[in-house]
């Protein structure tokens, strides 16, 4: 089994001006295991095929992750931010399934606790 140690990106929506809401990302470090490691090439509208992984990462969850798992947007793994496509609560762990490369907002804050 492959070990995982990396950042998880959580989205927080804030009002930046009256009636204007933006998504901000907070990163937190977590450890766990990669329990499924698979990839596929997906043909689409692009000229080149898109790499999509179908990996599952089991993370030992803390109270923050349990409270805000619905805000998880990405996992940083192997030097790339991957979109989280599914989260399964399996106490004391969360199972995160990742898919394509994450292209959303980047982190503005990091909580290394």
N, C-alpha and C positions, 0 to 999 in steps of 0.2 A: 504494500500500500504506500502511496506517495503522500508525504506530509505537505500540509498547506500552512503558510505563514504569509499573511498579506493584509491589505487594507480592504475594508468594506465601505462603500459610499452610501450615505443616508441623505435623502432630500428633505429639506425644510423649506416651506413656502413662507415668504415674508412680504409684507406690504412695503414697497420701496418709495412709493408716492401715493397720494390719495387715489385709490382705485386701481393701482398698478401693483401686481403681485409677481414676484420672481422666485424661482427655485434656487436655493443655495445648497451646497453639498458639504457635509461634515464627514470626514474619514476617521475610522477607528480601526485599530489593528486587532486581528483575531488569528487564532491558530486552530488547526483541525487536520482533516484528512481528505484527500481526493479519492473518492470511492468509485467513481466512474470516470474514465478518461477516453473520450471518443470525439471524432470530428467528422465533418462531411463538407463537401463543396456544394453550394446551392446556386443553381442557375437562375438568373432573374433578368431584370431590365438592364443590368450592367453588361458591358462588353466582356469583362472577365468574371469568372465565378467568384462567389463570396464564401470565405471560410466561416463555417458555423461550428462551434463546439457544442457538445451535448454532455458536458461534464457535470458531475455532482460532487459538491464539496460539503463535507460534514463539519460544522463548526461548533465547538463547545461554547454555548451561549451564556452571556451574562444578563443581568436584569435589563440593561439598556437595549440589548438586541431583542429580548423577548417583548419589551414594551414598544419598540419602534421597527419591528421587522417589516411592517407594511410600507415603510419609507425606504427600504433598501433598493438602490438603483443599479449598483455594479459591484463587482469583485475584481480587485487587481490581482492577476495571477500570471506568472511567466512574463512580467514586464508589460502586460496589456490590461486595459480595463474592459471587462466582459459584462454585458447586460445580464442581470438576473431575471430569468424567465419564470421561475417557480420557487416557492419556499414552502417547505413542509416542516411543521413543528413536531419534533420527536425528542422530547425532553430526556436528557439535559442538553440535547443538541438541536440545531436547525440544519436541515438539508437544503442547500441552495443549488439549484440547477442553473447553469449559465448557458448562453446562446451566442449571439453575434457580438461584435465589437461595440462597445458603448460609445455613443457620439453625443451625449447630452452635456449638460453643464459640468464644468470641472470643479474640483474642491476649492473652497475659499477658506476652510478652517480644518484643522486636524486635531483630534483628541487622541493622544498617544497612550491613554490609560489602558 
